[in-house]
Amino acid sequence: MPPEMMNLNASPADISVCLISSSGKIIRKSDVGFWSAVLATVFSISYDVGQIAEWLGLLGSQGGPESSSTPLGLYVLLTPSLFLGSSFLVLVVSIHQLSSPDRKIWSHVAIVFATAYAVLISINYYVQLVWVTPRLAAGQTQGTEPFQFVVFDSFLYAVDILGYSFMSVATLFAAGVFKGRGIERLVRTFLIANGLLLPFIALQMYWHWMIWIAALWAVTFPGATWSVAKLFRRTEIITVNK
């Protein structure tokens, strides 16, 4: 028998859509949202810790935001960043699935920008991890110069900040889904705060000092994903009558 009647105007915190697998196991869309939010939080915090170590010169660089990373630094920074792209995209799709019908336009637009972000950074970081960085580590840099990741002064760094600019836009639109109080207000606040970093991310190649404000991403993004994880975990389980 089908699930009990749902209120289609309910907010994401009010419902948890369920599916039935061929084995009869209940699959909740909120579970996908929860775990993608947890993974996004873990990957972003892992990057944050690595970036702090990098700026302190603990990974072999000279320290500070303008120093070039060593191969070790690139592996530490870009590995969690690569997986962050996919987990964030799945998270935004999960938000869209659980959003109320009158709010789906905002989550749908968020998916568009989250997809652009995921594609750009995934290509960038994969190339760095499997081709550029191994050659740097081996001292075989010939031919890799156009693809080296140099802060403020490389093609792929420009691609990188374009990707994170799209992420900021995605979080701004995703914030439009959450209209309630309590945990939804917290989610909305973090998502908007992350979105407002857009100019400081996008324009830092012109004004390098902007990277210090853009670095607030280390707080706003994991704050957003963790609060979304808490929201998904609190969603009401719909009873399925067998």
N, C-alpha and C positions, 0 to 999 in steps of 0.2 A: 504494500500500500504506500502511497506517496507521503512525504513529510507533512506535518500539520501546517495549516495556513500561515504564511509569513506576512508581515507588514512591509509592503514594498517601499514605504516612505521612511522606514527605520534607518537610523544611522549605522555606520559600520560596527559600532560597539553594541548594537542591539541584536544583530543576527549572526548566524554562522551557517552558511549554505553547505548542505551535505550531499554527497554522491554515494551511490552504492556500487561497489565493484562486483565483478562476476563471482567472487568468493563470498559475497554478502557483507564484506567489511565496510564500515562507514569511513568515507574519505571526506574530511572537511577542508574546504578551501582556506579556512582560517589557519589550518595547520601549515599549509604551504606558505602563507603570508608570514606566519610566526617564524618559521625556520629560515626563510629567506631574510627576514629582518635581523634575526640573530646572527646569521652568517655575515650580512653586510656590516653589522656592528663589530664583529670579531675582526673582519678584514680591515675595516677602517681604523680601528684602534691599533692593530698590528702595524699598519702603515704609520700611524702617528708616532708610535714608539720608535720605529726605525728612522723616521724623519728627525726626531729630536736627537737621536744618537748621531745621525749624519751631521746635523748642524753643530753638534758639540765636538765633531772631529773624531768620534769613536769608531768610525767605519773606514778610516784610512784617508779621508779627505782632509782639506785644510780647515774645514768647519765653516759655518755660515751658509746662507742661502745661495751665494754666487759661486761657491766652489764646485768644481766638477766632481761627480761621484766616482769612486773606485768600482771595479767589477763587483766586489763584495757589497758595496752600498747599493748598486743597481739591483742585485739579486734580492737583497733584503727589502728594498722599497717597492720594486715592481711586481714581485710575486703575489703579495696580497692584493695589490692594486688590480692585477689582471683578473683575479677571481671576484673582486668587488664589482666589476662591470656587470657580470652575469647575475650576481645575487641582487644587485639593485634593480635591474630590469625585471626580474621575477617578482620582486617586492612591489614594484609599481603596478604590474599586471594584477597582482593579488589585491591591491587597493582598489583597482578598477572593478574587479569581480565582486567585491563586497560593498561598493558604493551604492547609494540610493539612486534610482533612475534619474532624478532631477539634478544629480551631481556628476553623472558619468561623463559629461562633456569635459569637465576639468581633468578627471583621471585619464580620459582618452588622450587628451592633448599631452598630458604628462608622459604617457607611454611613448608618444612620438619623439619627444626630446630625450627620454631615457634610452630609447633605442639608438638614437644618433650618438649619444654619449658612449654607450656600450660598444658600438662598432668602432668608433674612433680610438678609444683607449685600448681596446682589445688588440687591434692591429698594431698599434704603437708598441705596447708592452710585449706582445708576443715576438715581434721582430727584435726588440731589444734583448729579450731573454734567450732566444734560441740562435740568434745570429750575431748581433753586434757585441754583446757582452762577452760571449765565449772568445771572440776574436780579440777583444781588448785584453782579456786575461792571458791570451797566448801571445800577445804582442804583435798580432797580425792585423794591423789597422787599415792597411791599404784597401781602398774601395768602400770602406765603411763611413768615411768622413761625412757625407751628406746625411747619414742616418744616425749619427751619434747624438745622444740626448744631452744637450748643453743648456743649462738654465739661462733663460733670457736671450739666447743667441743661437737657436737652431730651429730647423724646420719642424722636427718632431716635438719640440717643446711648445711651438705654436699650436700644433695639432692637439697636444695634451691640454692646454688651457682652453682651447675651443671645446674639447670634450667636457671639461668640468664646468664650463659656462653653460652648456646644454643641461648638465645635471642640475645646476642652480635653477634654470628655467623650469625643469621638470618638477622640482620640489615646490616651486612657487605655485604651479598649477595643481599639484597634488594637495596642497594645503586647502584648496577650495572644496575638497571632499568633506572635510571635517568641520562640522558646524556646532557640535555640542559643547558641553562644559567638561570639567574634570580632565580626564586623560586625553580626550579629543582636543581640548584647548591647548594642552601641553604639546601634543603632536603638531597642531597647527602653528604654534609659536616657533617650534624648532624648524619646521619646514620653511616658514616664511623667513626666519633668520638666515637659514642657509641660502635661500634664494636671493636675499639682499646682498650677498657677497658677490653677485654677478659682476658688477663693474670692476671690482678689485681683482677678480680672477682674470677677466677678459683683457684688461688694459695694463697688466703688470709688465708687459714687454716694453711699453712706452715709459712707464714710471715704476721703477723697480721697488720703491718703498711700499707699493701697494701689496706686495707679497706678505707683509707683516699683518695687514688686516685680513687678507685672504686666508691666512693661517688660522683664523678663527673657525675655519671649516673643521679643524680637529675637534672642536666642541659641538658645533651646530649639527654636523652630519651624524656622528654616532649618537648624539642626543636624540635626533629625529628617529633614527632607525630603532633605537632601544625603546623609545616611547611607543612606536608603532608596534613593536613586538609585544609590549605589555597590553596594548589595546587588542591585538589579535588573540592573545591568551585569555582575555576577559570576555570575549564574545560568547553569547549564549549558545549552548548546544541544543540544536533542534531535535526533538524526539522523533525517531523514525518508527512508525508502526509496521510491524512485520505481519 
